[in-house]
């Protein structure tokens, strides 16, 4: 039995006359200003998220401190095997 020869895939030729994109039509100064704006927005968003995380952490620590001073909470959540402490 003879093996079938497979033809090599035909390479596509790219055309050079592509339609102009918005990036090509914008002035480089305007493009730089837009990039600067996006970077500043990303930085402010990251700062806001960090601040929210810090506030949640502070609230959690304050709640834990309040619970540590609450005898009823400590009694309910303590280990009930008091023989270890005799």
Secondary structure, 3 states (H helix, E strand, C coil): CCCCCCCCCCCCCCCCCCCCCHHHHCCHHHHHHHHHHHHHHHHHHHHHHHHHHHHHHHHHHHHHHHHHCCHHHHHHCCCCCHHHHC
